[in-house]
Amino acid sequence: MSHSKERAEKICLNCGAVLTGRYCHVCGQENIEPRESFWGLVAHFFNDITHFDGKFFSTGKYLLTRPGFLSAEYIKGRRASYLHPIRMYVFTSAFFFIIVFSLFNPEGLIHLGGREIHEKELAELKEAADGLKEQMPGTKDSVMMAAMGRALVNINRHVAALEVQVAKDKQDDSARKAITRQVVDTVANNINRDSGAIHLSASADKPNQPTLRVRGKKVDFEILAAYDSVQKELPEARRDDWFTRIVTQRTLFLRKKFKANKEEGINLLIEKFMHNLPKALFVSLPLFALILAMLYSRRQFLYTEHAIFSIHLYCANFIFLLPVFALNKLSDATGWTWLQIINTLIFIGSYLYLYKAMRRFYAQSRGKTIAKFILLNIVSFIVVMLLMLGFFFLSIWQFS
């Protein structure tokens, strides 16, 4: 209720109904003076915010401390005292993904190994060493000079280790190329034996890169147009199916686009996938409710009631995951590995929460609840993995 002055006239300005109190019994509008001061508008804004926050925190308290309670209250019709499940989901999911996207970035989620990364790190360290060597003669501070000297020794030690690693990487690359050459020769022999129209060989200027001979013309596997041309020339029975063709075409496109910088390509792919993650979770919610509806098909529950239970469960999991991410960040920053114990306890607690919520909301015996709890986790895990795989391919497709 606002603190604005109530109108003396008992006629609703919105629908014209005769009023018997401060609110219209037809449309619900408050019967207050329509002209509002600036400070009244500001006060109205903050009242709405604090009202929402108060409802959120009181609802959140029941959500976390009494699993399944809010869902049971909702289907009983007791709803005015709690935040609506949809608003709860929108608020918690938005807050959750804001935190996730601010804490993590694609570069921090992956660590590319291999020769290219080692060579890049080696170049950076050599540049740092050269910079220290230039700065040290002009440094008059003895303490700073000593620190720079120790840093230079550590950098040179790291440089020596990386030079050994780069040399080993080059040997490994040579070995892999030799194995690839053997595989290519074997496949070429098989293809030559089966068909005289297609021959697999190596390019003269790129002996380690396989090429494809189609009717006497060399076509590089790396070229998308070459793949499309070969598919058109092949007999219909030998052509790739539509799914393989789409995946191959997209792979060749990405390989060409990010050939010079594979790390950038992987980072962009992860970024696309992370931004598709809220969509994947939103799609998984009705699927999760559908699994519950099948598990409890003999009970007198509507699908929408399973959906309400699922929404409350997702909201609780969003809240549970926030301290997990925070503790992971703190562990990385401080090296306190014992924080992972707390994360493990939260992980176990989330499963216990699900069991308790199912037990309270569906009101079945412990044995039946445990059996359905196990089935629910197995089936939902499979569904989520398939869904994530689908959205991963969607992320690949969204590259432009």
N, C-alpha and C positions, 0 to 999 in steps of 0.2 A: 504494500500500500504506500502511495506517495504521500508527501506532506503538503501537497497543494490544497488550496481552499476548495471546499465542496460547494457546488452550485445550489442555490436556493430552489431553482426550478427542478421539479422531479420528472423531467422528460429527458430521455437519453438523446444526446446530440448525434449519435451514430445511427441508431435504427428507429428512434421515435417512440420507443416503448415507455409505458408509465412505470416509474421506479418506486420501489419501497425501501431502498437502502442506498448505500454509496455506490454499489456496482449494479449494472444492468443484468437482469436475470435472463435476457435473450442473447445479447452479444458479448457480455462480460466487460464492456468498457466502463472505466471509472468515471463517475459524474463529478468532474472537477472543472474549474474555470479554464477555458481553452487558451487564453492568453497567458503565456508563461515568461517570466523574466529570464535573463541570461543565467543568473546564479541558480535559479530554479532548475534550468536545463542541466547545468553542471551537477547539481545535487542529485537530480534524477538519474544522470549517468552513473555516478558513483554508487547510488543506492542499488541500481541494477547489478553493477559489478560485484558489490559486496554480497548481495543476495545470492548471486550465482555461486560465488566462492564459498559462501556458507553452506549452500546446498551440496556443493561438490565435496567439501571436506567431511560433512556429516555422512554423505552417501559413501564416500571412500572409506570411512571408518568401518561401516557395516560390510562393505565389499571385501575388505582385507581380513577382518576379524571374524566374520560369520559367513563362511563359504556357502553359497546357495540361498542365503536368506533373502537378498534383494529380489532374486528371481521368483522366489515363492511369494513374497509380498506383492510383486507386480501382478501375478496371475490371480491373486486373491482380490485385486482391485485397490489395494492400499498404495497409492502412487503419489499423492500430493506432497508428501513429506520428503520424497527422494528425487534426485535428478533423473530425468528420463534416460533410459538406457542408450538411445541413439545419441543424445547430446553428450552423455558420458563417454561413449565410444569416440565421437568426433574430437572431444577435448583431449582425452588421454592419448589417442593415436597421434594427433597433431603434435602434442607436447613431446611424445616419445620420439617421433621421427625428426623433430627439430633438434633434439638432443643428439640423436644418432648421427645425423648429417653434420652437426657441428663438431662432434668428437672424432669422427672417423673420416678419412678421405681415401680414395683409391690407392694413392701411393703408399699409405700406411697399412693397407690391407694385404698388399702383396710384397714379396721380396724376390725379385728376379735374380737367379744365379747365372752362372755361365761366363763365358769368356768376355762378352761385351760389357757386363757390369763390372767385372774385375778390372778390365782395361780402363773403364771410366773412373773407377775409384783410384786406380794407380795414377792416372793423369792428374787427378785432383790433389792427391797427396804430394806428387812431385812439384806441382805448382805451389802448394803450401810451403814445402821445404825451400824452394827458390825464394819465396817471399820472405821467409825468416832469415835466410842468409843475407838478403839485401838490407833488412832492417837492423840486424844485430850490430854492425859496425857503428851505426849512428845512435845506439842506445847508451845513455849515460847512467841509467839506473842499474845498479849492480844486481839488485834482487830480480828486476825484470830480465836482465841479461842472463842470469842463471836459469830462470824459468824458461826463457826462449831456447837456451841451450839444451835443457832436458827435453823440451817439446820436440826439438829438431832430432835428437837421438831417437825418441820414440817413433817419430814419423819415418825416419830412415829405416828403423827396424821393421816397421809395417810395410814400407816400400819393398824391402828385400823379400819379405814373406809373400807379398802380392806378385812380385816378379816370378817367383818360383811357381805360384798358382797359375799365372798366365801361361807360363811355359808348359805346365801340365795340361791346361785347357787346350792349347794348340795340339799337343800330342793326342788328346782325346778326340778332338775334331778330326784329325787325320785318320785315326782308327775308325771313327764312325763313317767317314767318307769311303774308306776302303770296304767296310761292310756294305754300305749302300751300293757301291760299285758292283760287288758280288751279287747282291740281290737284283740289281738292274739287269746284269748279264743273264742271270737265271731266268728272270721274267721274260727277257728278250728272246731267249732260246725257246721258251714255251710258246710265246706268241708267234714267233717265226714258224714254229712247227705246226701251229693250228691254222694260221692264216697268212696268205701271201700279200694281203693288201695293207696290213699294218705292221710296222717294224719299230721296235724300241731300241734306241741307241744313245750314244753320248755325243754331245756337241763338241766340235773340234776346239773351239775357243773356250768351252767350259766343260772339261772332261769329267767333272764330278757332278754335273747337272744333267739329269735324264731329259731327253726330248722325245717327241713322238713323231714318227714318220707316217704321214697319211698320203698315199698315192705319190710318193716321191718328194713331198714337201715337208720340211721340218717345222714342227709347231711346238713351242715351249709350253710345258705343263703350267707355268706360272700365268699364262695369258688366258683371260676369260673367253675372249673371242675364239681362241683355239679349241677350248672345250666345247663351246656351242657348235662350232663348225663340225667337230668330230661327231657329236651327237646327231647332227642332221644327216651326216653321211652314213652312219651305222644303220644296219637293218633294224626295223622296229623292234624285233625281239631282243636285240642286243643293247638297246638304249637303256639308260638309267631310268628308274621310276621317278615320278614327279618329286617325291620327297628328297631322294638322293640328289636329283638335279638342282633343286633349290638350295640345299645345304652346300653342295659343291660350288655353285655359282657365287653364293655369298662368301664362302671361304676364300675363293680366288680373288674376289673383289677386296676383301679386307687384307689379304696377304699383299696385294699390290699397293693398297693405300698406305699401309703401315710397315712396309718392308724396311724402310730406313730407320724406323723407330718402333720396334715391337713393344717396348715398355709403354709408350704412349697409347698404342692400340689397346693393350690389356687394361690400362687405367681407364680409358674411355668406356670399354665394355663393362667394367665393374661399376663405373658411375651410372651407366644406363640401367644396369641390373638393380642397383640400389634404389634408383628412382622408380623402378617398377615394383619394388618390394611392397610398398603400401597397397598397390593394386592387387598384388598376389595375395596378401593377407586378407584384403577385403573380399576377394573372390572365394578364399578358403573358408570364410565364416559361414555362408549358407551351406557349403558342402559339409562342414563340421556338424551343423544343425541337422543335416540330412542323415548323417551317420547315427546321430543320437535318436532321430525319429525311427530308424530301422532297428536299433538296439532295443528301443522301448515301444515297439509297434503295438504291443498288447495292452499298453497303458493308455488311459484316456487323456492324452496330451495332444494339443494341436501343434502343427509344425512351427507356428509363430512362437509358441511357448518354449520350444527347443531353441529357437533363434534368440529369444531373450536370454536364456541361460548361457548360450554361446557368447553373446555380446558381453555379458558380465564377466565371463571367464576370460575373454580376450582383454578386457580392461584391466583385470587383476594381473594378467601376465605382462602387460605393458608396464605396470607399476613395479612388478617384481624384477623385470629386466634392467630397469634404470640403475639400481645399485650394483648390479652385476657389471655393467659397462663402466660405471664409475670406479669400481674396485679394480677392474682390469687396467684402466688407465693409471690408477694410483700404483698398482703393482709394477707396471712398466716403468713408471717414473722413479720409484723408490727402490725397486728390486726386492720388495717384501713378498716373497713367494707364499708366505703363510696366509695371505689374503685370499688365495685360491680355495682355502678350506671354507671360508665364509661363502664364497660363490657356490661351492659344492652343496653346502647346507641350504642355500636359497633354491638351488636346482631341485634338491630332494623335496624341499618344502612346497615347491610349485606342484609337484605330483601329488603330494599329500593333500594339498588344497583342492585339487581336482577330485580326488576320491571323496573328501568330506563334502564338497559341493554336490556331487552326484548322490551321495547318501542322504543329504538333507532335502534336496529338491525332489528327487524321485521316490524317496521313502521306501526303498527296498532293503532286503536283508543284507548283511555284510557279505555273505557268500556270492549272492547274485551281483552285488555292486562291484566286488573285486573282479569277478569274471568279465563283466561288461566294461570295467575300467581297463583291463588288459586288452580286450578286443578293440576298444575305442582308440587306445594309443597305437596299436599295431596298424589298424586301418587308416587312421588319420595321418600317421607317419608316411605311409605309402602314398596317400592322396597328396600330401604336402610336397613330397619329393617329386611326384609327377607334375604338380602345379609349378614348382620352382623350375623344373626342367623346361616346361613350356614357356615360362616367362623369360628364362635364359635365352632360348631361341628367339623369342620376341625381341629381346635386347640386341641380339646379333642382327636381326632383321632391321632394326631401327637405325643402324648405322647409315649415314649418308655420305 
